[in-house]
Amino acid sequence: MSAGIVLMADPQVTAVPIRETGEEILDIRDGATLRVSRSRADSEGAFAYVRKQVLDRLTQIKPRWLFMDDVAVYNGKTVDLRGKMTDIVKGMDGVSEFDGVVSMPRFDDPADVIQP
């Protein structure tokens, strides 16, 4: 078995049946608990809903560093992740322990992550 990245859209993930647990689903757009980037907003507002237990776990962790690929490959296409890096840094604004994102070059020619 080889280790690797499995995307949420991968067939082995989407094949897992969804079972409703009745757990409370919260809209976190008010920003009181966790900041949410509206850059990926959808018309239904689903981007801002999260289960209570997930929110509880997210607010318990206080990461110092986030290690992240500069690009990803999805459906054979290269996806630039630098915008997500920026969103994450903005979202971690209130976490005093957070020092930043470490960009991990995915290919031989790394993306330029330096902001002008």
HELIX and SHEET records of a PDB file:
HELIX    1   1 PRO A   11  THR A   14  1                                   4    
HELIX    2   2 ARG A   38  ARG A   40  5                                   3    
HELIX    3   3 ALA A   46  ALA A   48  5                                   3    
HELIX    4   4 LYS A   52  GLN A   60  1                                   9    
HELIX    5   5 ARG A   82  GLY A   91  1                                  10    
SHEET    1   A 2 ILE A  25  ASP A  27  0                                        
SHEET    2   A 2 TYR A  49  ARG A  51 -1                                        
SHEET    1   B 2 TRP A  65  ASP A  69  0                                        
SHEET    2   B 2 GLY A 100  MET A 104  1                                        
SHEET    1   C 2 VAL A  71  TYR A  74  0                                        
SHEET    2   C 2 LYS A  77  ASP A  80 -1                                        
END                                                                             
